[in-house]
């Protein structure tokens, strides 16, 4: 696939997860409108589905470049992605990615980019770029509050995090910090993350907006001694395809803002107990719903084995269950949606903000508890709290009713105001980003 000519060539190297590749791709699309020629680099298992949709999705101005990882019987090419990766192989994936360093050097020599934009777990990428006399900049695809939390707690472990509104249960805090000390290829995630920050140019890019995280941006910038440049929400607006017609027709029969959408992202799989509790919560709420239920690729189990007996018959036309995948952005944008029951992954959070949908937060792990508290602090959502580490059906039903039917008026007003501010700022954010990248591309100064 040929790229259109551009004054500046940018090569992007995201971490090998859909939740990272997707915002890199969206940033790439927007940069091509500012006279950049973009090469997006990842493993074939990640890029092939994007290539298939490239022409219809207007990606024709972006060239996709394969980076190859080592394989084995235990670690075939299908595992060169976080999707459906057995958890015990995550260190293997990081080690294999490290092993692609020489392949990455060859890619830089072949495509001769003016600039490299890289992700948070591969400090070797800016090292190689520097050796090839190419400037590089870190692009973080999770929020500033999470980034600040991670740096603060791993560099000042005895100091209190200075934002009480984001405080969440200690056990979840420990799990998030524990991620920073996971080891692969003799490097902790902390060393990888801090190394990526340190090796970035004079600034780092981050997927957020000043309208959402201004106070955390200032704090994070002071922590890492670098400027923080927000790129905006990078939400991809949906396109109409005929395959969605049955689902969208069903949504259109519901009253405005009468329905909740439930989805827990592309990489978290609910346990049978969690599925049952959510199902009973939806039943008790008496609110219309559309629910995306996903199972791990290796599991031979389906809806009939996991949903409570008779559940689908009892809810009837009030609910629709979709197994596997649904067009989330298109659903959230629909007028019938009055709330989003979400795990609070950062991309999902930003989509809710961009489309003005109140958030019913049910965070699961990693940055999600921080994102959930951020939604509450912004006044755009409510959180279903865990009791002894578990969600209860009664609390799920109660919060859904409060957001959609009872006390949701103020939350809806807040999220609509935020939506309008984000849309007004999006072009300004990208103009600033493009200008800063042009400066980097013009001058090698590492």
C-alpha positions, -999 to +999 in steps of 0.1 A: +000+000+000+016+033-011+015+064+011+007+098-002+037+122-002+042+140+030+068+165+041+076+145+073+078+107+077+067+093+111+071+057+122+048+045+150+055+015+173+027+008+197+026-019+224+011-051+210-025-046+224-056-035+206-062-009+232-028+007+223-028+001+185-062+017+181-053+051+195-019+050+176-039+043+144-063+072+151-034+096+158-019+084+125-050+092+106-051+127+120-015+133+113-019+124+077-042+154+074-013+176+086+011+166+059+027+137+076+035+104+059+028+077+086+042+041+089+024+020+116+045-008+128+033-040+146+031-077+143+012-093+114-014-108+137-023-072+148-020-055+114-037-080+091-073-072+103-065-035+099-051-040+064-084-058+055-104-027+065-079-002+053-095+010+021-131+011+034-120+028+066-099+055+048-066+042+060-051+044+025-027+072+035-010+050+061+015+023+054+015-008+076+049-023+084+053-058+099+078-063+127+085-100+133+090-117+167+106-150+174+083-181+174+082-215+191+058-243+196+047-227+229+047-192+213+034-193+178+028-162+156-009-161+167+004-151+202+023-121+190-005-099+204-022-096+238-056-107+224-064-142+237-028-145+250-026-169+279-016-148+310+014-169+318+029-159+283+028-122+289+065-121+300+073-142+269+056-116+247+075-087+262+108-106+259+100-115+222+092-078+215+126-069+230+141-094+207+128-075+177+152-047+184+174-055+154+144-060+131+133-025+142+167-010+134+164-026+099+129-010+095+143+024+104+171+021+079+146+010+052+119+037+057+142+064+070+116+082+091+121+118+104+105+108+137+096+078+158+065+077+181+067+048+205+048+033+235+054+027+272+071-008+274+099-006+248+127+017+260+149+000+233+129+018+206+141+054+214+176+040+219+177+026+184+161+057+170+188+079+187+216+057+173+201+062+138+200+100+144+162+101+146+142+120+173+116+101+192+086+109+214+066+087+239+028+085+233+009+073+263-025+058+256-038+058+292-047+088+312-025+113+330-040+105+364-029+069+360+005+079+347+010+102+376-001+075+401+023+050+387+053+073+386+045+088+421+041+054+438+071+038+423+095+067+429+079+080+462+064+048+477+060+063+512+044+096+500+006+100+499-009+105+464-020+141+465-055+136+450-079+122+476-108+121+451-090+093+432-083+071+463-094+035+458-092+003+478-057-006+489-059-041+475-066-026+440-039+000+445-014-028+454-024-047+422-018-017+400+016-010+416+024-048+415+021-046+377+051-022+378+073-048+394+065-077+370+097-089+354+104-099+318+138-102+301+154-090+334+135-057+333+106-046+355+076-028+340+087+001+362+121+002+345+105+000+311+080+027+318+104+052+334+130+044+307+105+053+280+097+086+297+133+094+302+143+087+266+114+108+252+122+142+237+115+173+258+078+163+259+055+133+260+022+129+241-008+116+260-043+106+251-063+130+271-076+166+272-070+196+295-108+197+299-106+163+316-072+161+335-057+196+337-046+194+374-031+159+368-012+171+337+006+197+358+014+172+385+027+146+361+047+171+342+065+182+374+071+145+383+088+136+351+103+170+343+089+170+308+062+189+291+029+170+287+011+176+254-024+163+252-036+149+218-073+149+227-097+120+230-089+104+196-123+089+194-131+074+161-166+083+149-186+053+136-194+045+100-227+030+089-225-007+078-254-030+068-243-057+093-254-035+122-289-029+109-307-054+131-290-041+162-296-005+153-332-011+144-338-027+178-322+003+195-343+027+175-375+012+190-365+022+225-373+055+241-345+082+242-320+077+270-339+047+284-313+020+278-279+010+293-250-004+272-229-029+291-194-038+278-161-047+296-137-041+268-117-063+244-092-078+269-111-085+301-132-116+305-158-118+332-160-148+355-191-169+356-199-154+390-196-118+377-218-126+347-245-140+369-244-110+393-246-085+364-275-105+348-295-104+380-286-068+385-300-059+351-331-080+358-337-062+391-331-027+376-360-030+351-340-009+327-336-017+290-302-029+281-278-041+254-250-063+268-218-075+251-206-108+266-172-121+256-154-154+263-118-162+260-109-176+226-097-209+241-128-215+262-155-239+249-184-222+267-212-200+257-242-179+270-264-209+279-238-222+303-231-189+320-264-169+322-289-176+349-315-201+339-345-184+323-328-150+323-333-142+286-369-153+287-377-132+317-361-100+303-376-105+269-376-075+246-362-053+274-327-066+267-304-077+239-273-098+244-245-098+218-218-124+220-183-114+211-183-079+196-206-049+190-200-015+174-195+003+207-190+039+194-221+036+172-242+023+202-229+049+226-238+076+201-274+064+197-301+085+212-317+056+231-285+052+253-289+067+288-259+050+305-228+030+300-220+001+324-182+000+318-150-015+331-136+021+327-108+013+303-094+046+292-106+045+255-141+035+266-142+063+291-132+088+265-159+075+241-185+080+268-173+116+273-171+123+236-207+111+230-222+125+263-231+092+280-232+089+318-209+062+332-219+034+355-184+024+366-175-013+374-137-012+373-119-045+371-081-040+372-050-020+364-059+017+356-096+012+357-103+020+394-085+053+390-105+061+358-137+052+377-130+076+405-121+102+379-156+099+363-172+103+398-149+133+405-159+149+372-195+144+380-202+123+349-208+089+365-214+068+395-194+038+407-207+004+418-185-003+448-172-038+457-181-054+490-154-079+501-140-077+466-173-085+449-201-067+431-236-073+443-267-075+420-286-051+443-259-024+440-257-029+403-295-025+399-295+005+423-268+025+405-283+018+370-317+030+381-302+061+398-282+071+367-309+063+340-342+068+358-338+087+391-309+110+399-292+111+366-303+146+355-272+164+369-248+137+357-263+140+322-260+178+322-223+175+333-214+149+307-231+170+280-212+201+290-179+181+289-188+166+255-193+201+241-159+214+255-141+184+241-155+189+206-146+226+207-110+218+216-102+188+194-088+207+164-067+230+187-052+199+204-042+183+170-028+216+157-005+219+187+006+182+184+014+186+147+034+217+153+055+201+180+061+170+159+072+191+130+098+208+153+111+174+163+112+161+128+132+191+116+159+190+142+177+160+156+187+170+191+188+140+214 
